[in-house]
Amino acid sequence: MHRIQLDQDIQPLSEFRSKVAFYFDKVKKTKRPLVITQNGKSAAILIDVSEYEAMVDKIEVLEDIKLAEEQISKGMEISHQDVKKRFSKRS
């Protein structure tokens, strides 16, 4: 994901409402998220769909790595040879 540019990518809700189509196009074009504020505090983030999907994919990979590390620390790992044997038995 592209980094937020603080001087360009934070807008109050009132400004966002008045220029919704503009901000949708901007987020799609720049691939940067837009932080929308309400009463001077961050309230929501608008993000491009493809950037969101890429972020979800990365999170899933990190969760898989974390699970694998937990399993290894509990002694639940399986050697490469054992995996090959298990798969060859399925054929």
Biopython code that builds the backbone (N, CA, C, O; Angstrom):
import numpy as np
from Bio.PDB.StructureBuilder import StructureBuilder

atoms = [
    (1, "MET", "N", (0.848, -1.170, 0.000)),
    (1, "MET", "CA", (0.000, 0.000, 0.000)),
    (1, "MET", "C", (0.896, 1.237, 0.000)),
    (1, "MET", "O", (1.954, 1.261, 0.629)),
    (2, "HIS", "N", (0.456, 2.234, -0.703)),
    (2, "HIS", "CA", (1.203, 3.480, -0.738)),
    (2, "HIS", "C", (1.002, 4.244, 0.565)),
    (2, "HIS", "O", (-0.065, 4.189, 1.176)),
    (3, "ARG", "N", (2.036, 4.951, 0.975)),
    (3, "ARG", "CA", (1.967, 5.703, 2.222)),
    (3, "ARG", "C", (1.029, 6.890, 2.111)),
    (3, "ARG", "O", (0.907, 7.513, 1.056)),
    (4, "ILE", "N", (0.375, 7.187, 3.214)),
    (4, "ILE", "CA", (-0.487, 8.358, 3.298)),
    (4, "ILE", "C", (0.384, 9.611, 3.254)),
    (4, "ILE", "O", (1.424, 9.675, 3.909)),
    (5, "GLN", "N", (-0.041, 10.585, 2.493)),
    (5, "GLN", "CA", (0.608, 11.888, 2.496)),
    (5, "GLN", "C", (-0.266, 12.799, 3.364)),
    (5, "GLN", "O", (-1.355, 13.212, 2.964)),
    (6, "LEU", "N", (0.237, 13.092, 4.544)),
    (6, "LEU", "CA", (-0.574, 13.770, 5.545)),
    (6, "LEU", "C", (-1.164, 15.092, 5.063)),
    (6, "LEU", "O", (-2.257, 15.468, 5.487)),
    (7, "ASP", "N", (-0.467, 15.792, 4.198)),
    (7, "ASP", "CA", (-0.987, 17.073, 3.728)),
    (7, "ASP", "C", (-2.045, 16.937, 2.639)),
    (7, "ASP", "O", (-2.697, 17.921, 2.290)),
    (8, "GLN", "N", (-2.226, 15.729, 2.094)),
    (8, "GLN", "CA", (-3.176, 15.538, 0.998)),
    (8, "GLN", "C", (-4.246, 14.487, 1.275)),
    (8, "GLN", "O", (-5.309, 14.509, 0.654)),
    (9, "ASP", "N", (-3.981, 13.579, 2.189)),
    (9, "ASP", "CA", (-4.837, 12.404, 2.336)),
    (9, "ASP", "C", (-5.646, 12.369, 3.629)),
    (9, "ASP", "O", (-6.055, 11.299, 4.079)),
    (10, "ILE", "N", (-5.873, 13.514, 4.214)),
    (10, "ILE", "CA", (-6.746, 13.612, 5.378)),
    (10, "ILE", "C", (-7.757, 14.714, 5.089)),
    (10, "ILE", "O", (-7.385, 15.860, 4.836)),
    (11, "GLN", "N", (-9.037, 14.358, 5.128)),
    (11, "GLN", "CA", (-10.074, 15.324, 4.802)),
    (11, "GLN", "C", (-11.216, 15.241, 5.808)),
    (11, "GLN", "O", (-11.569, 14.152, 6.260)),
    (12, "PRO", "N", (-11.785, 16.373, 6.153)),
    (12, "PRO", "CA", (-12.954, 16.350, 7.032)),
    (12, "PRO", "C", (-14.167, 15.778, 6.299)),
    (12, "PRO", "O", (-14.259, 15.855, 5.074)),
    (13, "LEU", "N", (-15.069, 15.218, 7.046)),
    (13, "LEU", "CA", (-16.269, 14.596, 6.485)),
    (13, "LEU", "C", (-17.052, 15.577, 5.616)),
    (13, "LEU", "O", (-17.552, 15.200, 4.556)),
    (14, "SER", "N", (-17.163, 16.814, 6.047)),
    (14, "SER", "CA", (-17.922, 17.801, 5.272)),
    (14, "SER", "C", (-17.308, 18.003, 3.881)),
    (14, "SER", "O", (-18.034, 18.096, 2.891)),
    (15, "GLU", "N", (-15.989, 18.069, 3.806)),
    (15, "GLU", "CA", (-15.294, 18.206, 2.518)),
    (15, "GLU", "C", (-15.488, 16.942, 1.696)),
    (15, "GLU", "O", (-15.747, 17.017, 0.495)),
    (16, "PHE", "N", (-15.367, 15.780, 2.331)),
    (16, "PHE", "CA", (-15.538, 14.500, 1.635)),
    (16, "PHE", "C", (-16.939, 14.409, 1.037)),
    (16, "PHE", "O", (-17.099, 14.017, -0.119)),
    (17, "ARG", "N", (-17.945, 14.768, 1.815)),
    (17, "ARG", "CA", (-19.334, 14.705, 1.328)),
    (17, "ARG", "C", (-19.542, 15.559, 0.084)),
    (17, "ARG", "O", (-20.239, 15.157, -0.848)),
    (18, "SER", "N", (-18.940, 16.724, 0.080)),
    (18, "SER", "CA", (-19.169, 17.644, -1.040)),
    (18, "SER", "C", (-18.413, 17.229, -2.303)),
    (18, "SER", "O", (-18.730, 17.706, -3.394)),
    (19, "LYS", "N", (-17.419, 16.347, -2.170)),
    (19, "LYS", "CA", (-16.603, 15.942, -3.325)),
    (19, "LYS", "C", (-16.377, 14.432, -3.364)),
    (19, "LYS", "O", (-15.274, 13.977, -3.664)),
    (20, "VAL", "N", (-17.401, 13.668, -3.067)),
    (20, "VAL", "CA", (-17.269, 12.209, -2.976)),
    (20, "VAL", "C", (-16.647, 11.617, -4.239)),
    (20, "VAL", "O", (-15.686, 10.854, -4.148)),
    (21, "ALA", "N", (-17.168, 11.949, -5.398)),
    (21, "ALA", "CA", (-16.660, 11.370, -6.650)),
    (21, "ALA", "C", (-15.193, 11.721, -6.855)),
    (21, "ALA", "O", (-14.409, 10.878, -7.291)),
    (22, "PHE", "N", (-14.815, 12.958, -6.544)),
    (22, "PHE", "CA", (-13.423, 13.379, -6.668)),
    (22, "PHE", "C", (-12.518, 12.516, -5.798)),
    (22, "PHE", "O", (-11.475, 12.050, -6.258)),
    (23, "TYR", "N", (-12.912, 12.298, -4.535)),
    (23, "TYR", "CA", (-12.067, 11.526, -3.630)),
    (23, "TYR", "C", (-12.027, 10.045, -4.004)),
    (23, "TYR", "O", (-10.996, 9.395, -3.827)),
    (24, "PHE", "N", (-13.132, 9.500, -4.519)),
    (24, "PHE", "CA", (-13.101, 8.123, -5.009)),
    (24, "PHE", "C", (-12.090, 7.990, -6.138)),
    (24, "PHE", "O", (-11.284, 7.059, -6.150)),
    (25, "ASP", "N", (-12.132, 8.920, -7.088)),
    (25, "ASP", "CA", (-11.184, 8.894, -8.200)),
    (25, "ASP", "C", (-9.748, 9.064, -7.716)),
    (25, "ASP", "O", (-8.835, 8.403, -8.211)),
    (26, "LYS", "N", (-9.558, 9.951, -6.753)),
    (26, "LYS", "CA", (-8.213, 10.202, -6.232)),
    (26, "LYS", "C", (-7.628, 8.947, -5.580)),
    (26, "LYS", "O", (-6.471, 8.603, -5.821)),
    (27, "VAL", "N", (-8.416, 8.273, -4.767)),
    (27, "VAL", "CA", (-7.958, 7.060, -4.091)),
    (27, "VAL", "C", (-7.650, 5.980, -5.115)),
    (27, "VAL", "O", (-6.647, 5.278, -4.993)),
    (28, "LYS", "N", (-8.500, 5.843, -6.117)),
    (28, "LYS", "CA", (-8.267, 4.834, -7.158)),
    (28, "LYS", "C", (-7.000, 5.142, -7.950)),
    (28, "LYS", "O", (-6.230, 4.237, -8.272)),
    (29, "LYS", "N", (-6.785, 6.418, -8.262)),
    (29, "LYS", "CA", (-5.639, 6.827, -9.068)),
    (29, "LYS", "C", (-4.328, 6.749, -8.282)),
    (29, "LYS", "O", (-3.336, 6.237, -8.801)),
    (30, "THR", "N", (-4.304, 7.240, -7.060)),
    (30, "THR", "CA", (-3.062, 7.318, -6.283)),
    (30, "THR", "C", (-2.756, 6.032, -5.538)),
    (30, "THR", "O", (-1.606, 5.791, -5.169)),
    (31, "LYS", "N", (-3.770, 5.198, -5.309)),
    (31, "LYS", "CA", (-3.644, 3.969, -4.517)),
    (31, "LYS", "C", (-3.312, 4.263, -3.045)),
    (31, "LYS", "O", (-2.902, 3.372, -2.301)),
    (32, "ARG", "N", (-3.496, 5.525, -2.641)),
    (32, "ARG", "CA", (-3.256, 5.897, -1.250)),
    (32, "ARG", "C", (-4.595, 5.970, -0.530)),
    (32, "ARG", "O", (-5.582, 6.423, -1.109)),
    (33, "PRO", "N", (-4.642, 5.534, 0.714)),
    (33, "PRO", "CA", (-5.887, 5.645, 1.473)),
    (33, "PRO", "C", (-6.189, 7.101, 1.806)),
    (33, "PRO", "O", (-5.297, 7.949, 1.833)),
    (34, "LEU", "N", (-7.457, 7.368, 2.058)),
    (34, "LEU", "CA", (-7.897, 8.695, 2.459)),
    (34, "LEU", "C", (-8.476, 8.590, 3.861)),
    (34, "LEU", "O", (-9.408, 7.821, 4.097)),
    (35, "VAL", "N", (-7.930, 9.355, 4.780)),
    (35, "VAL", "CA", (-8.444, 9.386, 6.146)),
    (35, "VAL", "C", (-9.532, 10.451, 6.204)),
    (35, "VAL", "O", (-9.309, 11.601, 5.824)),
    (36, "ILE", "N", (-10.695, 10.065, 6.676)),
    (36, "ILE", "CA", (-11.817, 10.994, 6.789)),
    (36, "ILE", "C", (-12.006, 11.302, 8.273)),
    (36, "ILE", "O", (-12.121, 10.401, 9.104)),
    (37, "THR", "N", (-12.034, 12.580, 8.578)),
    (37, "THR", "CA", (-12.166, 12.984, 9.975)),
    (37, "THR", "C", (-13.576, 13.487, 10.257)),
    (37, "THR", "O", (-14.286, 13.956, 9.367)),
    (38, "GLN", "N", (-13.952, 13.374, 11.519)),
    (38, "GLN", "CA", (-15.239, 13.896, 11.982)),
    (38, "GLN", "C", (-14.987, 14.550, 13.329)),
    (38, "GLN", "O", (-14.465, 13.922, 14.250)),
    (39, "ASN", "N", (-15.356, 15.793, 13.433)),
    (39, "ASN", "CA", (-15.103, 16.571, 14.649)),
    (39, "ASN", "C", (-13.620, 16.586, 15.005)),
    (39, "ASN", "O", (-13.250, 16.511, 16.176)),
    (40, "GLY", "N", (-12.789, 16.683, 13.992)),
    (40, "GLY", "CA", (-11.347, 16.797, 14.189)),
    (40, "GLY", "C", (-10.620, 15.510, 14.530)),
    (40, "GLY", "O", (-9.422, 15.532, 14.809)),
    (41, "LYS", "N", (-11.329, 14.387, 14.513)),
    (41, "LYS", "CA", (-10.710, 13.095, 14.847)),
    (41, "LYS", "C", (-10.913, 12.122, 13.686)),
    (41, "LYS", "O", (-11.924, 12.179, 12.986)),
    (42, "SER", "N", (-9.948, 11.237, 13.492)),
    (42, "SER", "CA", (-10.094, 10.258, 12.420)),
    (42, "SER", "C", (-11.325, 9.392, 12.677)),
    (42, "SER", "O", (-11.560, 8.932, 13.794)),
    (43, "ALA", "N", (-12.107, 9.180, 11.610)),
    (43, "ALA", "CA", (-13.357, 8.433, 11.744)),
    (43, "ALA", "C", (-13.435, 7.235, 10.807)),
    (43, "ALA", "O", (-14.053, 6.223, 11.139)),
    (44, "ALA", "N", (-12.807, 7.347, 9.630)),
    (44, "ALA", "CA", (-12.883, 6.260, 8.654)),
    (44, "ALA", "C", (-11.735, 6.397, 7.663)),
    (44, "ALA", "O", (-11.093, 7.442, 7.557)),
    (45, "ILE", "N", (-11.500, 5.307, 6.943)),
    (45, "ILE", "CA", (-10.481, 5.317, 5.901)),
    (45, "ILE", "C", (-11.094, 4.754, 4.628)),
    (45, "ILE", "O", (-11.722, 3.696, 4.642)),
    (46, "LEU", "N", (-10.904, 5.473, 3.533)),
    (46, "LEU", "CA", (-11.334, 5.016, 2.219)),
    (46, "LEU", "C", (-10.104, 4.453, 1.524)),
    (46, "LEU", "O", (-9.077, 5.124, 1.423)),
    (47, "ILE", "N", (-10.214, 3.215, 1.043)),
    (47, "ILE", "CA", (-9.060, 2.555, 0.435)),
    (47, "ILE", "C", (-9.483, 1.901, -0.876)),
    (47, "ILE", "O", (-10.602, 1.401, -0.992)),
    (48, "ASP", "N", (-8.601, 1.903, -1.848)),
    (48, "ASP", "CA", (-8.843, 1.285, -3.139)),
    (48, "ASP", "C", (-9.062, -0.226, -2.958)),
    (48, "ASP", "O", (-8.413, -0.859, -2.125)),
    (49, "VAL", "N", (-9.964, -0.780, -3.732)),
    (49, "VAL", "CA", (-10.304, -2.204, -3.612)),
    (49, "VAL", "C", (-9.087, -3.102, -3.827)),
    (49, "VAL", "O", (-8.865, -4.032, -3.051)),
    (50, "SER", "N", (-8.304, -2.841, -4.857)),
    (50, "SER", "CA", (-7.137, -3.698, -5.122)),
    (50, "SER", "C", (-6.105, -3.586, -4.001)),
    (50, "SER", "O", (-5.437, -4.567, -3.675)),
    (51, "GLU", "N", (-5.970, -2.404, -3.413)),
    (51, "GLU", "CA", (-5.052, -2.231, -2.290)),
    (51, "GLU", "C", (-5.571, -2.985, -1.061)),
    (51, "GLU", "O", (-4.791, -3.582, -0.318)),
    (52, "TYR", "N", (-6.868, -2.954, -0.856)),
    (52, "TYR", "CA", (-7.474, -3.689, 0.252)),
    (52, "TYR", "C", (-7.248, -5.196, 0.081)),
    (52, "TYR", "O", (-6.863, -5.884, 1.027)),
    (53, "GLU", "N", (-7.491, -5.699, -1.129)),
    (53, "GLU", "CA", (-7.298, -7.125, -1.383)),
    (53, "GLU", "C", (-5.845, -7.535, -1.159)),
    (53, "GLU", "O", (-5.580, -8.596, -0.594)),
    (54, "ALA", "N", (-4.910, -6.706, -1.594)),
    (54, "ALA", "CA", (-3.492, -7.010, -1.384)),
    (54, "ALA", "C", (-3.164, -7.020, 0.108)),
    (54, "ALA", "O", (-2.395, -7.861, 0.572)),
    (55, "MET", "N", (-3.745, -6.094, 0.850)),
    (55, "MET", "CA", (-3.513, -6.030, 2.288)),
    (55, "MET", "C", (-4.070, -7.286, 2.986)),
    (55, "MET", "O", (-3.421, -7.848, 3.869)),
    (56, "VAL", "N", (-5.255, -7.712, 2.589)),
    (56, "VAL", "CA", (-5.848, -8.920, 3.172)),
    (56, "VAL", "C", (-4.988, -10.141, 2.855)),
    (56, "VAL", "O", (-4.780, -10.992, 3.720)),
    (57, "ASP", "N", (-4.484, -10.235, 1.617)),
    (57, "ASP", "CA", (-3.598, -11.350, 1.243)),
    (57, "ASP", "C", (-2.357, -11.377, 2.127)),
    (57, "ASP", "O", (-1.947, -12.441, 2.592)),
    (58, "LYS", "N", (-1.760, -10.215, 2.358)),
    (58, "LYS", "CA", (-0.562, -10.138, 3.200)),
    (58, "LYS", "C", (-0.869, -10.557, 4.630)),
    (58, "LYS", "O", (-0.076, -11.259, 5.257)),
    (59, "ILE", "N", (-2.007, -10.133, 5.145)),
    (59, "ILE", "CA", (-2.399, -10.500, 6.508)),
    (59, "ILE", "C", (-2.579, -12.012, 6.618)),
    (59, "ILE", "O", (-2.158, -12.621, 7.601)),
    (60, "GLU", "N", (-3.206, -12.616, 5.604)),
    (60, "GLU", "CA", (-3.408, -14.063, 5.631)),
    (60, "GLU", "C", (-2.078, -14.802, 5.630)),
    (60, "GLU", "O", (-1.930, -15.795, 6.342)),
    (61, "VAL", "N", (-1.114, -14.345, 4.852)),
    (61, "VAL", "CA", (0.210, -14.980, 4.822)),
    (61, "VAL", "C", (0.872, -14.842, 6.190)),
    (61, "VAL", "O", (1.449, -15.801, 6.701)),
    (62, "LEU", "N", (0.790, -13.663, 6.777)),
    (62, "LEU", "CA", (1.389, -13.457, 8.100)),
    (62, "LEU", "C", (0.726, -14.330, 9.159)),
    (62, "LEU", "O", (1.402, -14.843, 10.051)),
    (63, "GLU", "N", (-0.591, -14.502, 9.067)),
    (63, "GLU", "CA", (-1.289, -15.387, 10.005)),
    (63, "GLU", "C", (-0.839, -16.833, 9.825)),
    (63, "GLU", "O", (-0.671, -17.556, 10.807)),
    (64, "ASP", "N", (-0.641, -17.261, 8.576)),
    (64, "ASP", "CA", (-0.147, -18.615, 8.314)),
    (64, "ASP", "C", (1.259, -18.805, 8.887)),
    (64, "ASP", "O", (1.563, -19.849, 9.464)),
    (65, "ILE", "N", (2.106, -17.799, 8.727)),
    (65, "ILE", "CA", (3.466, -17.873, 9.273)),
    (65, "ILE", "C", (3.420, -17.958, 10.792)),
    (65, "ILE", "O", (4.148, -18.743, 11.399)),
    (66, "LYS", "N", (2.572, -17.155, 11.397)),
    (66, "LYS", "CA", (2.447, -17.174, 12.863)),
    (66, "LYS", "C", (1.979, -18.556, 13.342)),
    (66, "LYS", "O", (2.520, -19.097, 14.306)),
    (67, "LEU", "N", (0.979, -19.118, 12.670)),
    (67, "LEU", "CA", (0.486, -20.446, 13.029)),
    (67, "LEU", "C", (1.591, -21.485, 12.892)),
    (67, "LEU", "O", (1.761, -22.332, 13.769)),
    (68, "ALA", "N", (2.340, -21.424, 11.802)),
    (68, "ALA", "CA", (3.430, -22.378, 11.581)),
    (68, "ALA", "C", (4.486, -22.247, 12.676)),
    (68, "ALA", "O", (4.991, -23.253, 13.175)),
    (69, "GLU", "N", (4.819, -21.018, 13.050)),
    (69, "GLU", "CA", (5.808, -20.816, 14.112)),
    (69, "GLU", "C", (5.312, -21.378, 15.444)),
    (69, "GLU", "O", (6.083, -21.974, 16.197)),
    (70, "GLU", "N", (4.022, -21.188, 15.731)),
    (70, "GLU", "CA", (3.441, -21.745, 16.958)),
    (70, "GLU", "C", (3.493, -23.271, 16.941)),
    (70, "GLU", "O", (3.816, -23.902, 17.947)),
    (71, "GLN", "N", (3.173, -23.852, 15.790)),
    (71, "GLN", "CA", (3.198, -25.312, 15.683)),
    (71, "GLN", "C", (4.622, -25.842, 15.831)),
    (71, "GLN", "O", (4.835, -26.867, 16.479)),
    (72, "ILE", "N", (5.582, -25.165, 15.246)),
    (72, "ILE", "CA", (6.976, -25.584, 15.369)),
    (72, "ILE", "C", (7.426, -25.497, 16.822)),
    (72, "ILE", "O", (8.104, -26.395, 17.320)),
    (73, "SER", "N", (7.051, -24.422, 17.498)),
    (73, "SER", "CA", (7.475, -24.272, 18.900)),
    (73, "SER", "C", (6.844, -25.330, 19.802)),
    (73, "SER", "O", (7.371, -25.620, 20.875)),
    (74, "LYS", "N", (5.711, -25.913, 19.372)),
    (74, "LYS", "CA", (5.057, -26.980, 20.131)),
    (74, "LYS", "C", (5.508, -28.361, 19.682)),
    (74, "LYS", "O", (4.989, -29.374, 20.150)),
    (75, "GLY", "N", (6.485, -28.400, 18.766)),
    (75, "GLY", "CA", (6.991, -29.679, 18.288)),
    (75, "GLY", "C", (6.071, -30.371, 17.311)),
    (75, "GLY", "O", (6.124, -31.593, 17.168)),
    (76, "MET", "N", (5.232, -29.617, 16.641)),
    (76, "MET", "CA", (4.255, -30.202, 15.726)),
    (76, "MET", "C", (4.710, -30.167, 14.266)),
    (76, "MET", "O", (3.908, -30.399, 13.362)),
    (77, "GLU", "N", (5.991, -29.879, 14.035)),
    (77, "GLU", "CA", (6.448, -29.786, 12.653)),
    (77, "GLU", "C", (6.535, -31.172, 12.025)),
    (77, "GLU", "O", (6.631, -32.185, 12.718)),
    (78, "ILE", "N", (6.500, -31.188, 10.707)),
    (78, "ILE", "CA", (6.595, -32.424, 9.940)),
    (78, "ILE", "C", (7.758, -32.258, 8.957)),
    (78, "ILE", "O", (7.867, -31.235, 8.280)),
    (79, "SER", "N", (8.610, -33.258, 8.888)),
    (79, "SER", "CA", (9.762, -33.165, 7.985)),
    (79, "SER", "C", (9.298, -33.233, 6.538)),
    (79, "SER", "O", (8.206, -33.713, 6.234)),
    (80, "HIS", "N", (10.138, -32.752, 5.677)),
    (80, "HIS", "CA", (9.845, -32.760, 4.242)),
    (80, "HIS", "C", (9.655, -34.202, 3.759)),
    (80, "HIS", "O", (8.758, -34.483, 2.964)),
    (81, "GLN", "N", (10.486, -35.090, 4.233)),
    (81, "GLN", "CA", (10.385, -36.499, 3.839)),
    (81, "GLN", "C", (9.042, -37.096, 4.241)),
    (81, "GLN", "O", (8.431, -37.836, 3.471)),
    (82, "ASP", "N", (8.578, -36.767, 5.469)),
    (82, "ASP", "CA", (7.282, -37.291, 5.926)),
    (82, "ASP", "C", (6.124, -36.763, 5.079)),
    (82, "ASP", "O", (5.182, -37.495, 4.777)),
    (83, "VAL", "N", (6.202, -35.515, 4.708)),
    (83, "VAL", "CA", (5.158, -34.932, 3.863)),
    (83, "VAL", "C", (5.139, -35.642, 2.504)),
    (83, "VAL", "O", (4.073, -35.982, 1.990)),
    (84, "LYS", "N", (6.309, -35.859, 1.938)),
    (84, "LYS", "CA", (6.382, -36.547, 0.656)),
    (84, "LYS", "C", (5.778, -37.947, 0.764)),
    (84, "LYS", "O", (5.062, -38.388, -0.135)),
    (85, "LYS", "N", (6.067, -38.646, 1.866)),
    (85, "LYS", "CA", (5.519, -39.999, 2.049)),
    (85, "LYS", "C", (3.999, -39.962, 2.146)),
    (85, "LYS", "O", (3.311, -40.791, 1.551)),
    (86, "ARG", "N", (3.475, -38.982, 2.908)),
    (86, "ARG", "CA", (2.014, -38.880, 3.063)),
    (86, "ARG", "C", (1.329, -38.607, 1.729)),
    (86, "ARG", "O", (0.286, -39.190, 1.434)),
    (87, "PHE", "N", (1.909, -37.726, 0.929)),
    (87, "PHE", "CA", (1.293, -37.411, -0.355)),
    (87, "PHE", "C", (1.435, -38.542, -1.354)),
    (87, "PHE", "O", (0.551, -38.739, -2.188)),
    (88, "SER", "N", (2.524, -39.289, -1.290)),
    (88, "SER", "CA", (2.697, -40.404, -2.227)),
    (88, "SER", "C", (1.718, -41.530, -1.904)),
    (88, "SER", "O", (1.336, -42.280, -2.802)),
    (89, "LYS", "N", (1.303, -41.667, -0.649)),
    (89, "LYS", "CA", (0.324, -42.687, -0.268)),
    (89, "LYS", "C", (-1.067, -42.350, -0.781)),
    (89, "LYS", "O", (-1.885, -43.247, -0.988)),
    (90, "ARG", "N", (-1.345, -41.060, -0.989)),
    (90, "ARG", "CA", (-2.669, -40.639, -1.472)),
    (90, "ARG", "C", (-2.873, -40.962, -2.941)),
    (90, "ARG", "O", (-4.011, -41.074, -3.396)),
    (91, "SER", "N", (-1.809, -41.110, -3.675)),
    (91, "SER", "CA", (-1.944, -41.333, -5.129)),
    (91, "SER", "C", (-2.361, -42.726, -5.458)),
    (91, "SER", "O", (-2.515, -43.063, -6.631)),
]
sb = StructureBuilder()
sb.init_structure("model")
sb.init_model(0)
sb.init_chain("A")
sb.init_seg("    ")
for serial, (resi, resn, name, xyz) in enumerate(atoms, 1):
    if name == "N":
        sb.init_residue(resn, " ", resi, " ")
    sb.init_atom(name, np.array(xyz, "f"), 0.0, 1.0, " ", f" {name:<3s}", serial, name[0])
structure = sb.get_structure()
